[in-house]
Amino acid sequence: MTKQKRSAVTANSSSKARNRSGNPAVRSGEAEPAARPAKSPSVANRQPPKPTPASIVESGVLPPDGASYPQILRGESYMWWRSVLGVVFGLSLFLLVTTVVSQGLVTLFWATTAGDQQYQDYFAKAFAFELPIGMLSVNVGLAALIPIAWGLMAAVHHMRPRWLSSVQPRIRWRYLLACLAIAAVVLNGVMLLSTTVGKELSYQPQKGFWGFLVVIVLTSPIQAAAEEIFFRGYLLQALGSLVARPWFGITVSSLVFALLHGTQNLPLFADRLAFGLLAALLVWRTGGLEAGIAAHVINNVFAYLVAGLTTSIATLKAIKGIGWVDAAFDVGGFALFAVLAYGLSRLMKLRTRVVLS
């Protein structure tokens, strides 16, 4: 561009600036318009802020940053009535769905494989665990607690179900496997020790044990995990969100867990209440369900295996009461496991609170 053209362009731009200026002196030509400041390179090249890691992975409601496991639901959108509604719905679905599923499966198997038997007799034998189908039906019914808990998290609280697993939020598999090994040694060791106080065990497999074995191995771990996800997971979080301290959710969820086991004497109730309290404390102090799941799985699987190999699974199912000595051994084993599982969580430096940043 020649010097004359550059001057013409400059003069033309200056004339437009005078005409658009709000200063009368500039429009009349008595003063020059103020030069427009150049854009700062840092401003011109500035990129939009990157989203935080939490906003990348999470599309639902987030828990409070720094929250412990029992208070994950106390986020910005927290409303107390959601937790109350979730607890009511959860317990109602627990009673309804588990009953419908288990009775429906027993009825289906009776109609397709044992139609020549009286339904009432078949039904009674199945739910007394004299038939493998009874145990299978109950375990499948209790496994329905997993989708129930996940559905309540999503529908009532608008939160991703994975926040039930841990504060990270996911299952920490290395810790879970290690807790399974600890529980297998500690709980079974205490059980064998308790036999030296009472009657010794004698190897005498029950009739039809192999059918029960398949059901125990395939479904009892899922049933135990489902109970932990519902009671130590959803109920602990929903009840724990109602009070600004974790103790309320820990205590009430453990009490509900013990009461829903049906008819039982005081030592057996205390045994189950103690297990619920210890498992809930582990969930709080380790930040996830892994230790509680491990203890529950090992306890249920080996209790049924030992019963099937020594007396019968129906005998174990029929127990409505135990003595204080047996309860003390059980609680002592759970307590020892809890101490070791908590110590392992410290060694592994597991996260115990929500970290969103």
C-alpha positions, 0 to 999 in steps of 0.5 A: 500500500502506498503512503498516499493510500495509507494516509487516506485510510487513516483519515477515513478511519479518523473521520468515522471515529469523530462522527461516532464519538460521544464527545462534541469537541471530537465531532467538531474537529477540535480534538482527536479521538482517543486511541482504542487500546490494543487487545492484550495477547494474553486476553486474546489467546485466553482459553475457556477454563477447563472443567474440574475432574468431577464435572468431567465424570459426573452428570448427576448431583455431587456429594459435598467435597470432604464428606464422609461416607454416611453423609454423601447425600448432604449435597447442595440439593439436599432436602431432608424429605428425600431421605425419609421418602427413600427410606420408606420406599426402600423398606417397602420395596424390600418387603414386597420385591424380595417376597414376590421374587422368592415366592414366584420362583418357588411357584414356578419350579413347583409348576414345572418340576413337581406338579405331582406334589402338594403345593403347601408341602413343597412351599414349606420344604422349600422355604425351610431350606430342605430343597435347594430351590428354596435357598436359590429363591431367597438369595435371588429375592435378596439380590433384588436389593441391589437394583432397589438401592441403585434405583433409589439413588438415581430416582430420589436423590438424582445421584449416581449409584456408584457413590454407594460403593465408596467415596472414590466412587467405585469398588476398591478391588484390591482392598476387597480381596484382601478383606476376603482373605482376612475374613476367611482366616479370622472368622473361620478360625474363631468358628473352629475355636468355638467348637472346642467349647461346645459340641465338636463338629462331625463330618456328615454331609446331608442328602442332596448337598451338591445341589446346595453347594452350587446354590451357595457358591453362585448366589450366597456372595451376591445375596450378602453383597446385596444386603450390604449395599442396601443396609450399610450402603443406601440406608446408612447414607439416607439415614445418615444425611438426616443428622449432621453426625454419622452416628445416627445412620450407623445406629439406626441402619444397624438396628433395622438390619437386626430387626428384619431378620425375624424371630430371634432370642436376645443373644442372637439379636445382639449378635446381629446388631453387633455385626451391623454396628461393626460393619457400619463403623468400618464403612464410615472409617474406611470410606466404602463397603468393601470390608462389610461385604467381605465379612458378610460373604465369608460368614454366610458362605462358610456357615452354610457349607459347614452346616451342609457338611455336618448337620443340615442347612435346614437345621441352620435355617431353623435356628431362632436363638443361640446362647451368650457364649456363642454370641460372644464368639461371633462378636469377638470374631467380627471385632477382630476382623474389624480391627485388622480390616481397619488397620489394612485400610490405613496401610493402603492409605485408602481415601475416607472422604469425598475429594471432588477437586 
